[in-house]
Amino acid sequence: MDKILTVTDVAEVLKVKEITVREMFREKRLRAFKMGKAWRTTEVMLQEDIAALARGEMPAAAPDPASKNDPPKALPAKRGRKPRVEKLEVDPDTITSPPKKEKVDDLQQLLF
């Protein structure tokens, strides 16, 4: 069985900060998987990924634990969230400004 490494272990091997390792996991520059909320990788996967990066390649995709033969589970409905509204794209050339009204000073109007 491969040795499982934590973010701290990987940071020590790569001589970088832990936040950098997490960023590399999120951006899939290094293969990893989550156990709960914590990132993990194996020693073999890390060695392969370092070799791929040294060759200028992206590492192969990490194994997807959800790709088992089980049917996908339905996500529970989230309560209290507003529905997402799509942003309306507007062409700036089609926008016209409203006609300008003459500004009349109230004091000047009272005097005349």
N, CA, C and O atoms as CSV, one atom per row, in Angstrom:
chain,resi,resn,atom,element,x,y,z
A,1,MET,N,N,0.850,-1.183,0.000
A,1,MET,CA,C,0.000,0.000,0.000
A,1,MET,C,C,0.889,1.238,0.000
A,1,MET,O,O,1.898,1.286,0.703
A,2,ASP,N,N,0.513,2.225,-0.783
A,2,ASP,CA,C,1.277,3.462,-0.892
A,2,ASP,C,C,1.158,4.283,0.389
A,2,ASP,O,O,0.137,4.250,1.076
A,3,LYS,N,N,2.213,5.010,0.687
A,3,LYS,CA,C,2.200,5.881,1.851
A,3,LYS,C,C,1.387,7.133,1.521
A,3,LYS,O,O,1.600,7.768,0.489
A,4,ILE,N,N,0.456,7.477,2.408
A,4,ILE,CA,C,-0.391,8.648,2.203
A,4,ILE,C,C,0.289,9.861,2.836
A,4,ILE,O,O,0.758,9.807,3.973
A,5,LEU,N,N,0.332,10.956,2.075
A,5,LEU,CA,C,0.991,12.178,2.520
A,5,LEU,C,C,-0.025,13.278,2.788
A,5,LEU,O,O,-1.038,13.384,2.096
A,6,THR,N,N,0.253,14.089,3.789
A,6,THR,CA,C,-0.578,15.246,4.100
A,6,THR,C,C,-0.027,16.463,3.369
A,6,THR,O,O,1.022,16.388,2.730
A,7,VAL,N,N,-0.732,17.578,3.465
A,7,VAL,CA,C,-0.271,18.830,2.865
A,7,VAL,C,C,1.074,19.228,3.466
A,7,VAL,O,O,1.959,19.696,2.750
A,8,THR,N,N,1.229,19.047,4.760
A,8,THR,CA,C,2.495,19.380,5.430
A,8,THR,C,C,3.633,18.530,4.889
A,8,THR,O,O,4.725,19.042,4.640
A,9,ASP,N,N,3.392,17.243,4.707
A,9,ASP,CA,C,4.419,16.348,4.162
A,9,ASP,C,C,4.851,16.795,2.766
A,9,ASP,O,O,6.044,16.847,2.467
A,10,VAL,N,N,3.878,17.116,1.918
A,10,VAL,CA,C,4.173,17.526,0.548
A,10,VAL,C,C,4.923,18.861,0.550
A,10,VAL,O,O,5.845,19.059,-0.242
A,11,ALA,N,N,4.526,19.776,1.441
A,11,ALA,CA,C,5.204,21.073,1.524
A,11,ALA,C,C,6.673,20.897,1.904
A,11,ALA,O,O,7.540,21.603,1.390
A,12,GLU,N,N,6.948,19.960,2.800
A,12,GLU,CA,C,8.338,19.695,3.192
A,12,GLU,C,C,9.137,19.108,2.032
A,12,GLU,O,O,10.295,19.473,1.831
A,13,VAL,N,N,8.530,18.204,1.271
A,13,VAL,CA,C,9.223,17.587,0.147
A,13,VAL,C,C,9.534,18.640,-0.927
A,13,VAL,O,O,10.645,18.687,-1.457
A,14,LEU,N,N,8.546,19.476,-1.238
A,14,LEU,CA,C,8.706,20.470,-2.299
A,14,LEU,C,C,9.396,21.747,-1.832
A,14,LEU,O,O,9.763,22.591,-2.650
A,15,LYS,N,N,9.573,21.892,-0.518
A,15,LYS,CA,C,10.199,23.089,0.072
A,15,LYS,C,C,9.401,24.350,-0.274
A,15,LYS,O,O,9.957,25.374,-0.672
A,16,VAL,N,N,8.084,24.242,-0.110
A,16,VAL,CA,C,7.185,25.375,-0.314
A,16,VAL,C,C,6.250,25.465,0.892
A,16,VAL,O,O,6.256,24.591,1.758
A,17,LYS,N,N,5.453,26.522,0.938
A,17,LYS,CA,C,4.489,26.679,2.022
A,17,LYS,C,C,3.269,25.797,1.774
A,17,LYS,O,O,2.994,25.394,0.644
A,18,GLU,N,N,2.551,25.508,2.844
A,18,GLU,CA,C,1.369,24.644,2.753
A,18,GLU,C,C,0.292,25.251,1.858
A,18,GLU,O,O,-0.395,24.528,1.136
A,19,ILE,N,N,0.143,26.569,1.903
A,19,ILE,CA,C,-0.878,27.220,1.069
A,19,ILE,C,C,-0.580,27.008,-0.411
A,19,ILE,O,O,-1.497,26.896,-1.225
A,20,THR,N,N,0.714,26.953,-0.756
A,20,THR,CA,C,1.106,26.709,-2.143
A,20,THR,C,C,0.720,25.294,-2.566
A,20,THR,O,O,0.273,25.077,-3.692
A,21,VAL,N,N,0.893,24.342,-1.668
A,21,VAL,CA,C,0.521,22.955,-1.969
A,21,VAL,C,C,-0.986,22.856,-2.174
A,21,VAL,O,O,-1.439,22.210,-3.119
A,22,ARG,N,N,-1.766,23.487,-1.302
A,22,ARG,CA,C,-3.230,23.447,-1.449
A,22,ARG,C,C,-3.648,24.066,-2.781
A,22,ARG,O,O,-4.543,23.557,-3.457
A,23,GLU,N,N,-2.995,25.167,-3.152
A,23,GLU,CA,C,-3.292,25.830,-4.419
A,23,GLU,C,C,-2.973,24.901,-5.597
A,23,GLU,O,O,-3.731,24.835,-6.565
A,24,MET,N,N,-1.865,24.195,-5.508
A,24,MET,CA,C,-1.477,23.259,-6.571
A,24,MET,C,C,-2.482,22.107,-6.663
A,24,MET,O,O,-2.782,21.637,-7.760
A,25,PHE,N,N,-2.997,21.656,-5.535
A,25,PHE,CA,C,-4.014,20.606,-5.545
A,25,PHE,C,C,-5.296,21.122,-6.201
A,25,PHE,O,O,-5.882,20.445,-7.045
A,26,ARG,N,N,-5.730,22.329,-5.808
A,26,ARG,CA,C,-6.961,22.892,-6.363
A,26,ARG,C,C,-6.854,23.103,-7.866
A,26,ARG,O,O,-7.804,22.845,-8.606
A,27,GLU,N,N,-5.681,23.577,-8.320
A,27,GLU,CA,C,-5.475,23.848,-9.744
A,27,GLU,C,C,-5.111,22.593,-10.532
A,27,GLU,O,O,-4.901,22.653,-11.743
A,28,LYS,N,N,-5.038,21.461,-9.841
A,28,LYS,CA,C,-4.732,20.152,-10.432
A,28,LYS,C,C,-3.343,20.107,-11.072
A,28,LYS,O,O,-3.112,19.380,-12.038
A,29,ARG,N,N,-2.423,20.901,-10.513
A,29,ARG,CA,C,-1.032,20.787,-10.937
A,29,ARG,C,C,-0.388,19.588,-10.251
A,29,ARG,O,O,0.607,19.045,-10.731
A,30,LEU,N,N,-0.966,19.184,-9.125
A,30,LEU,CA,C,-0.581,17.959,-8.427
A,30,LEU,C,C,-1.859,17.166,-8.179
A,30,LEU,O,O,-2.903,17.737,-7.865
A,31,ARG,N,N,-1.768,15.863,-8.322
A,31,ARG,CA,C,-2.934,15.016,-8.073
A,31,ARG,C,C,-3.117,14.839,-6.567
A,31,ARG,O,O,-2.152,14.675,-5.821
A,32,ALA,N,N,-4.349,14.875,-6.152
A,32,ALA,CA,C,-4.673,14.695,-4.737
A,32,ALA,C,C,-6.135,14.308,-4.610
A,32,ALA,O,O,-6.895,14.349,-5.578
A,33,PHE,N,N,-6.504,13.941,-3.422
A,33,PHE,CA,C,-7.895,13.628,-3.135
A,33,PHE,C,C,-8.194,14.155,-1.743
A,33,PHE,O,O,-7.285,14.418,-0.955
A,34,LYS,N,N,-9.468,14.303,-1.454
A,34,LYS,CA,C,-9.873,14.832,-0.159
A,34,LYS,C,C,-10.386,13.710,0.726
A,34,LYS,O,O,-11.136,12.835,0.293
A,35,MET,N,N,-9.960,13.764,1.970
A,35,MET,CA,C,-10.501,12.886,3.000
A,35,MET,C,C,-11.157,13.816,4.005
A,35,MET,O,O,-10.489,14.433,4.835
A,36,GLY,N,N,-12.467,13.904,3.914
A,36,GLY,CA,C,-13.156,14.914,4.712
A,36,GLY,C,C,-12.848,16.269,4.114
A,36,GLY,O,O,-13.139,16.517,2.944
A,37,LYS,N,N,-12.256,17.153,4.915
A,37,LYS,CA,C,-11.884,18.476,4.425
A,37,LYS,C,C,-10.395,18.578,4.144
A,37,LYS,O,O,-9.922,19.627,3.707
A,38,ALA,N,N,-9.654,17.516,4.384
A,38,ALA,CA,C,-8.195,17.550,4.257
A,38,ALA,C,C,-7.741,16.936,2.946
A,38,ALA,O,O,-8.252,15.900,2.519
A,39,TRP,N,N,-6.767,17.592,2.308
A,39,TRP,CA,C,-6.167,17.069,1.085
A,39,TRP,C,C,-5.171,15.974,1.420
A,39,TRP,O,O,-4.455,16.057,2.418
A,40,ARG,N,N,-5.130,14.950,0.584
A,40,ARG,CA,C,-4.156,13.870,0.729
A,40,ARG,C,C,-3.657,13.475,-0.654
A,40,ARG,O,O,-4.352,13.668,-1.651
A,41,THR,N,N,-2.462,12.928,-0.709
A,41,THR,CA,C,-1.906,12.348,-1.920
A,41,THR,C,C,-1.046,11.173,-1.504
A,41,THR,O,O,-0.794,10.973,-0.316
A,42,THR,N,N,-0.599,10.404,-2.464
A,42,THR,CA,C,0.276,9.284,-2.133
A,42,THR,C,C,1.692,9.624,-2.585
A,42,THR,O,O,1.906,10.503,-3.420
A,43,GLU,N,N,2.643,8.909,-2.013
A,43,GLU,CA,C,4.038,9.133,-2.348
A,43,GLU,C,C,4.298,8.842,-3.828
A,43,GLU,O,O,5.047,9.564,-4.485
A,44,VAL,N,N,3.683,7.791,-4.340
A,44,VAL,CA,C,3.871,7.411,-5.742
A,44,VAL,C,C,3.278,8.473,-6.672
A,44,VAL,O,O,3.913,8.866,-7.651
A,45,MET,N,N,2.065,8.937,-6.366
A,45,MET,CA,C,1.433,9.973,-7.187
A,45,MET,C,C,2.280,11.243,-7.184
A,45,MET,O,O,2.453,11.875,-8.227
A,46,LEU,N,N,2.810,11.621,-6.018
A,46,LEU,CA,C,3.626,12.830,-5.922
A,46,LEU,C,C,4.890,12.691,-6.775
A,46,LEU,O,O,5.253,13.621,-7.495
A,47,GLN,N,N,5.552,11.557,-6.700
A,47,GLN,CA,C,6.759,11.346,-7.500
A,47,GLN,C,C,6.450,11.412,-8.994
A,47,GLN,O,O,7.206,12.012,-9.759
A,48,GLU,N,N,5.348,10.800,-9.408
A,48,GLU,CA,C,4.952,10.846,-10.818
A,48,GLU,C,C,4.632,12.271,-11.256
A,48,GLU,O,O,5.002,12.686,-12.354
A,49,ASP,N,N,3.939,13.022,-10.391
A,49,ASP,CA,C,3.571,14.398,-10.729
A,49,ASP,C,C,4.796,15.298,-10.823
A,49,ASP,O,O,4.868,16.155,-11.703
A,50,ILE,N,N,5.754,15.112,-9.929
A,50,ILE,CA,C,6.985,15.899,-9.981
A,50,ILE,C,C,7.736,15.592,-11.270
A,50,ILE,O,O,8.263,16.502,-11.911
A,51,ALA,N,N,7.790,14.329,-11.653
A,51,ALA,CA,C,8.459,13.946,-12.901
A,51,ALA,C,C,7.746,14.559,-14.111
A,51,ALA,O,O,8.402,15.038,-15.036
A,52,ALA,N,N,6.409,14.546,-14.110
A,52,ALA,CA,C,5.643,15.120,-15.220
A,52,ALA,C,C,5.874,16.625,-15.302
A,52,ALA,O,O,6.040,17.164,-16.396
A,53,LEU,N,N,5.886,17.310,-14.162
A,53,LEU,CA,C,6.128,18.753,-14.153
A,53,LEU,C,C,7.541,19.069,-14.632
A,53,LEU,O,O,7.761,20.080,-15.299
A,54,ALA,N,N,8.488,18.216,-14.297
A,54,ALA,CA,C,9.873,18.422,-14.732
A,54,ALA,C,C,9.980,18.297,-16.250
A,54,ALA,O,O,10.819,18.951,-16.870
A,55,ARG,N,N,9.129,17.454,-16.853
A,55,ARG,CA,C,9.113,17.307,-18.311
A,55,ARG,C,C,8.278,18.386,-18.981
A,55,ARG,O,O,8.213,18.450,-20.209
A,56,GLY,N,N,7.632,19.245,-18.173
A,56,GLY,CA,C,6.789,20.307,-18.722
A,56,GLY,C,C,5.392,19.848,-19.068
A,56,GLY,O,O,4.713,20.493,-19.867
A,57,GLU,N,N,4.950,18.760,-18.491
A,57,GLU,CA,C,3.622,18.214,-18.756
A,57,GLU,C,C,2.734,18.399,-17.540
A,57,GLU,O,O,3.214,18.578,-16.421
A,58,MET,N,N,1.440,18.354,-17.779
A,58,MET,CA,C,0.489,18.337,-16.670
A,58,MET,C,C,0.357,16.894,-16.199
A,58,MET,O,O,0.382,15.977,-17.021
A,59,PRO,N,N,0.217,16.673,-14.897
A,59,PRO,CA,C,0.050,15.300,-14.415
A,59,PRO,C,C,-1.256,14.692,-14.914
A,59,PRO,O,O,-2.205,15.401,-15.249
A,60,ALA,N,N,-1.279,13.367,-14.954
A,60,ALA,CA,C,-2.503,12.665,-15.346
A,60,ALA,C,C,-3.595,12.985,-14.332
A,60,ALA,O,O,-3.310,13.380,-13.202
A,61,ALA,N,N,-4.826,12.813,-14.740
A,61,ALA,CA,C,-5.946,13.114,-13.856
A,61,ALA,C,C,-5.952,12.180,-12.656
A,61,ALA,O,O,-5.644,10.994,-12.772
A,62,ALA,N,N,-6.304,12.727,-11.513
A,62,ALA,CA,C,-6.392,11.929,-10.291
A,62,ALA,C,C,-7.574,10.982,-10.394
A,62,ALA,O,O,-8.571,11.309,-11.036
A,63,PRO,N,N,-7.481,9.830,-9.782
A,63,PRO,CA,C,-8.617,8.912,-9.807
A,63,PRO,C,C,-9.814,9.537,-9.108
A,63,PRO,O,O,-9.700,10.094,-8.016
A,64,ASP,N,N,-10.959,9.433,-9.760
A,64,ASP,CA,C,-12.176,10.021,-9.224
A,64,ASP,C,C,-12.890,8.998,-8.355
A,64,ASP,O,O,-13.355,7.978,-8.863
A,65,PRO,N,N,-12.987,9.254,-7.038
A,65,PRO,CA,C,-13.652,8.272,-6.174
A,65,PRO,C,C,-15.133,8.119,-6.478
A,65,PRO,O,O,-15.728,7.106,-6.110
A,66,ALA,N,N,-15.751,9.104,-7.147
A,66,ALA,CA,C,-17.170,9.029,-7.457
A,66,ALA,C,C,-17.422,8.223,-8.724
A,66,ALA,O,O,-18.578,8.010,-9.091
A,67,SER,N,N,-16.363,7.768,-9.406
A,67,SER,CA,C,-16.550,7.057,-10.663
A,67,SER,C,C,-16.748,5.556,-10.468
A,67,SER,O,O,-16.495,4.776,-11.386
A,68,LYS,N,N,-17.183,5.155,-9.319
A,68,LYS,CA,C,-17.483,3.754,-9.070
A,68,LYS,C,C,-18.704,3.352,-9.882
A,68,LYS,O,O,-19.296,4.190,-10.562
A,69,ASN,N,N,-19.078,2.115,-9.820
A,69,ASN,CA,C,-20.238,1.645,-10.561
A,69,ASN,C,C,-21.552,2.067,-9.912
A,69,ASN,O,O,-22.625,1.804,-10.455
A,70,ASP,N,N,-21.476,2.717,-8.760
A,70,ASP,CA,C,-22.678,3.171,-8.087
A,70,ASP,C,C,-23.298,4.326,-8.867
A,70,ASP,O,O,-22.576,5.137,-9.447
A,71,PRO,N,N,-24.627,4.409,-8.886
A,71,PRO,CA,C,-25.249,5.560,-9.539
A,71,PRO,C,C,-24.966,6.817,-8.715
A,71,PRO,O,O,-24.798,6.731,-7.499
A,72,PRO,N,N,-24.913,7.974,-9.360
A,72,PRO,CA,C,-24.628,9.201,-8.618
A,72,PRO,C,C,-25.746,9.497,-7.625
A,72,PRO,O,O,-26.926,9.288,-7.904
A,73,LYS,N,N,-25.345,9.981,-6.480
A,73,LYS,CA,C,-26.319,10.305,-5.441
A,73,LYS,C,C,-26.854,11.705,-5.683
A,73,LYS,O,O,-26.132,12.599,-6.125
A,74,ALA,N,N,-28.142,11.879,-5.383
A,74,ALA,CA,C,-28.750,13.194,-5.534
A,74,ALA,C,C,-28.288,14.080,-4.385
A,74,ALA,O,O,-28.220,13.645,-3.235
A,75,LEU,N,N,-27.974,15.316,-4.709
A,75,LEU,CA,C,-27.565,16.256,-3.669
A,75,LEU,C,C,-28.785,16.731,-2.908
A,75,LEU,O,O,-29.847,16.913,-3.502
A,76,PRO,N,N,-28.659,16.935,-1.610
A,76,PRO,CA,C,-29.796,17.434,-0.848
A,76,PRO,C,C,-30.119,18.865,-1.267
A,76,PRO,O,O,-29.230,19.645,-1.607
A,77,ALA,N,N,-31.390,19.185,-1.237
A,77,ALA,CA,C,-31.811,20.530,-1.619
A,77,ALA,C,C,-31.299,21.531,-0.582
A,77,ALA,O,O,-31.399,21.302,0.624
A,78,LYS,N,N,-30.764,22.618,-1.062
A,78,LYS,CA,C,-30.275,23.658,-0.153
A,78,LYS,C,C,-31.408,24.625,0.108
A,78,LYS,O,O,-32.069,25.113,-0.809
A,79,ARG,N,N,-31.607,24.883,1.360
A,79,ARG,CA,C,-32.708,25.752,1.741
A,79,ARG,C,C,-32.195,27.147,2.002
A,79,ARG,O,O,-31.061,27.334,2.444
A,80,GLY,N,N,-33.027,28.115,1.730
A,80,GLY,CA,C,-32.701,29.491,2.052
A,80,GLY,C,C,-31.829,30.190,1.012
A,80,GLY,O,O,-31.390,31.317,1.241
A,81,ARG,N,N,-31.571,29.551,-0.116
A,81,ARG,CA,C,-30.762,30.199,-1.145
A,81,ARG,C,C,-31.669,30.792,-2.206
A,81,ARG,O,O,-32.683,30.206,-2.588
A,82,LYS,N,N,-31.283,31.953,-2.666
A,82,LYS,CA,C,-32.024,32.581,-3.741
A,82,LYS,C,C,-31.608,31.947,-5.058
A,82,LYS,O,O,-30.462,31.521,-5.202
A,83,PRO,N,N,-32.507,31.880,-6.006
A,83,PRO,CA,C,-32.127,31.314,-7.299
A,83,PRO,C,C,-31.112,32.213,-7.997
A,83,PRO,O,O,-31.138,33.436,-7.856
A,84,ARG,N,N,-30.239,31.594,-8.735
A,84,ARG,CA,C,-29.205,32.348,-9.449
A,84,ARG,C,C,-29.841,33.101,-10.612
A,84,ARG,O,O,-30.629,32.543,-11.375
A,85,VAL,N,N,-29.491,34.359,-10.731
A,85,VAL,CA,C,-29.993,35.197,-11.805
A,85,VAL,C,C,-28.859,35.421,-12.787
A,85,VAL,O,O,-27.763,35.827,-12.400
A,86,GLU,N,N,-29.123,35.160,-14.041
A,86,GLU,CA,C,-28.095,35.365,-15.049
A,86,GLU,C,C,-27.903,36.850,-15.298
A,86,GLU,O,O,-28.859,37.626,-15.290
A,87,LYS,N,N,-26.647,37.236,-15.519
A,87,LYS,CA,C,-26.344,38.634,-15.776
A,87,LYS,C,C,-26.725,38.965,-17.217
A,87,LYS,O,O,-26.505,38.173,-18.134
A,88,LEU,N,N,-27.286,40.122,-17.389
A,88,LEU,CA,C,-27.678,40.597,-18.703
A,88,LEU,C,C,-26.497,41.308,-19.333
A,88,LEU,O,O,-25.947,42.247,-18.758
A,89,GLU,N,N,-26.111,40.861,-20.507
A,89,GLU,CA,C,-25.015,41.517,-21.207
A,89,GLU,C,C,-25.584,42.616,-22.084
A,89,GLU,O,O,-26.514,42.392,-22.859
A,90,VAL,N,N,-25.011,43.814,-21.951
A,90,VAL,CA,C,-25.495,44.973,-22.678
A,90,VAL,C,C,-24.374,45.490,-23.558
A,90,VAL,O,O,-23.234,45.630,-23.114
A,91,ASP,N,N,-24.704,45.772,-24.808
A,91,ASP,CA,C,-23.742,46.345,-25.732
A,91,ASP,C,C,-23.663,47.845,-25.451
A,91,ASP,O,O,-24.680,48.531,-25.548
A,92,PRO,N,N,-22.483,48.379,-25.105
A,92,PRO,CA,C,-22.380,49.801,-24.755
A,92,PRO,C,C,-22.730,50.726,-25.915
A,92,PRO,O,O,-23.071,51.886,-25.685
A,93,ASP,N,N,-22.654,50.248,-27.148
A,93,ASP,CA,C,-22.973,51.099,-28.291
A,93,ASP,C,C,-24.476,51.337,-28.426
A,93,ASP,O,O,-24.900,52.314,-29.044
A,94,THR,N,N,-25.274,50.450,-27.852
A,94,THR,CA,C,-26.725,50.590,-27.987
A,94,THR,C,C,-27.333,51.434,-26.873
A,94,THR,O,O,-28.522,51.750,-26.919
A,95,ILE,N,N,-26.545,51.799,-25.882
A,95,ILE,CA,C,-27.069,52.583,-24.768
A,95,ILE,C,C,-27.103,54.049,-25.167
A,95,ILE,O,O,-26.116,54.598,-25.656
A,96,THR,N,N,-28.235,54.662,-24.954
A,96,THR,CA,C,-28.348,56.102,-25.220
A,96,THR,C,C,-28.595,56.804,-23.907
A,96,THR,O,O,-29.304,56.297,-23.038
A,97,SER,N,N,-28.015,57.955,-23.774
A,97,SER,CA,C,-28.211,58.703,-22.538
A,97,SER,C,C,-29.524,59.468,-22.630
A,97,SER,O,O,-29.945,59.845,-23.723
A,98,PRO,N,N,-30.178,59.701,-21.485
A,98,PRO,CA,C,-31.438,60.452,-21.504
A,98,PRO,C,C,-31.169,61.892,-21.922
A,98,PRO,O,O,-30.062,62.395,-21.733
A,99,PRO,N,N,-32.169,62.556,-22.485
A,99,PRO,CA,C,-31.955,63.949,-22.894
A,99,PRO,C,C,-31.622,64.810,-21.683
A,99,PRO,O,O,-32.163,64.617,-20.594
A,100,LYS,N,N,-30.722,65.764,-21.896
A,100,LYS,CA,C,-30.301,66.630,-20.786
A,100,LYS,C,C,-31.358,67.705,-20.554
A,100,LYS,O,O,-31.853,68.327,-21.494
A,101,LYS,N,N,-31.688,67.907,-19.292
A,101,LYS,CA,C,-32.629,68.953,-18.913
A,101,LYS,C,C,-31.828,70.151,-18.449
A,101,LYS,O,O,-30.756,70.017,-17.859
A,102,GLU,N,N,-32.363,71.306,-18.722
A,102,GLU,CA,C,-31.673,72.508,-18.282
A,102,GLU,C,C,-31.806,72.616,-16.776
A,102,GLU,O,O,-32.893,72.494,-16.211
A,103,LYS,N,N,-30.689,72.844,-16.158
A,103,LYS,CA,C,-30.715,72.999,-14.712
A,103,LYS,C,C,-30.983,74.464,-14.401
A,103,LYS,O,O,-30.303,75.364,-14.895
A,104,VAL,N,N,-31.968,74.668,-13.588
A,104,VAL,CA,C,-32.308,76.034,-13.195
A,104,VAL,C,C,-32.151,76.115,-11.701
A,104,VAL,O,O,-32.726,75.315,-10.963
A,105,ASP,N,N,-31.402,77.045,-11.266
A,105,ASP,CA,C,-31.173,77.226,-9.849
A,105,ASP,C,C,-32.466,77.705,-9.199
A,105,ASP,O,O,-33.079,78.658,-9.679
A,106,ASP,N,N,-32.886,77.067,-8.125
A,106,ASP,CA,C,-34.127,77.431,-7.436
A,106,ASP,C,C,-34.083,78.861,-6.937
A,106,ASP,O,O,-35.089,79.568,-6.998
A,107,LEU,N,N,-32.962,79.286,-6.458
A,107,LEU,CA,C,-32.847,80.664,-5.950
A,107,LEU,C,C,-33.015,81.666,-7.084
A,107,LEU,O,O,-33.666,82.697,-6.920
A,108,GLN,N,N,-32.438,81.364,-8.211
A,108,GLN,CA,C,-32.532,82.261,-9.351
A,108,GLN,C,C,-33.976,82.341,-9.829
A,108,GLN,O,O,-34.435,83.406,-10.243
A,109,GLN,N,N,-34.688,81.228,-9.774
A,109,GLN,CA,C,-36.080,81.201,-10.197
A,109,GLN,C,C,-36.925,82.049,-9.245
A,109,GLN,O,O,-37.859,82.719,-9.685
A,110,LEU,N,N,-36.618,82.029,-7.976
A,110,LEU,CA,C,-37.377,82.810,-7.009
A,110,LEU,C,C,-37.141,84.309,-7.169
A,110,LEU,O,O,-38.053,85.103,-6.936
A,111,LEU,N,N,-35.958,84.699,-7.554
A,111,LEU,CA,C,-35.626,86.109,-7.674
A,111,LEU,C,C,-36.256,86.753,-8.899
A,111,LEU,O,O,-36.540,87.951,-8.875
A,112,PHE,N,N,-36.480,86.010,-9.957
A,112,PHE,CA,C,-37.000,86.618,-11.191
A,112,PHE,C,C,-38.422,86.335,-11.383
A,112,PHE,O,O,-39.010,86.774,-12.371
